Structure formats: C-alpha cells, structure tokens
C-alpha cells in the first residue's frame, strides 16, 4: 500500500513535538512536491503509519 497525498481540511490541535532533522527535510520535500502544507503532509503521513500499524496488529491477532 502507498500513500496518496491530498489537500485536506480538518480541525487541528496545536502540540509541540521534536522531530529528526532528516525526517523533517524529507517531509518538506514531499509537501512541496505534492503542493500541500507541511502540517498536512505530517498529518497524512502519521495517519498512514497508524493505519498500517493497526492493520498489521489486526492481521497478527487473527
């Protein structure tokens, strides 16, 4: 499965996190290429990671 980035509009909560510099640079590149905000790119990437994690958990419990 791969991620298809898209522009989305949702309600956000401000929360401070620390991020590896190399990860942030890659996120910036993706956001620019996909013409989306860095916040949107991070949110979609995290949602993809969560979905994959949950799918893996569900498949190992069956």
N, C-alpha and C positions, 0 to 999 in steps of 0.2 A: 504494500500500500504506500502511496506517496501523498504528500500534502499539496493541495491546490489553494494557493493564497488568493484571497479576495478582499475587497473593501467591505468592511462590516461596521455596523453602528450598534453599540451596546452601552450599557451603563458601566462605568469604571469606578473602582475604589483606588485611591492613592495609597501605595505601600512601597516602602523603600527596600530594595534588595541589592546585594553585591553580586557582580557578575564578572566572570573571567573576561579579561580584555579581548582575547582572541575570539571568544564566543560573540561578544558584542560587535566586533568588527564584521564578523560573518553575517550577523543579523542585519546590520546596517546595509551591507551589500545586497542581501536578499530584498530588504524593504525598498531600496532604490530601484532594483531591477523589476520588482512587482508593482511599483508605484503605489505603495501603501506606507502608512506611518510605521515608525519603529515600534511603537506600542502595539499596534495591530499585528505586526509581524511576530512580536514576542508572545502575545496572547494566543495567536493561532498556532504557533509552534508548541507552546505549552499544552494547549488543548489536544493537539495531535499526540504528544508524548503521553498525556493522561489516557487518551482513548486507546492507544497501543498497549499501555500498561494494563488497563482494565481488561482488554481483550485477551491478553496473554494470561492474566490471572484467571479469567473465566474458562479459558481453554485448558489450563492445567488442573482446574478443580473438577472437570467433567471426566 
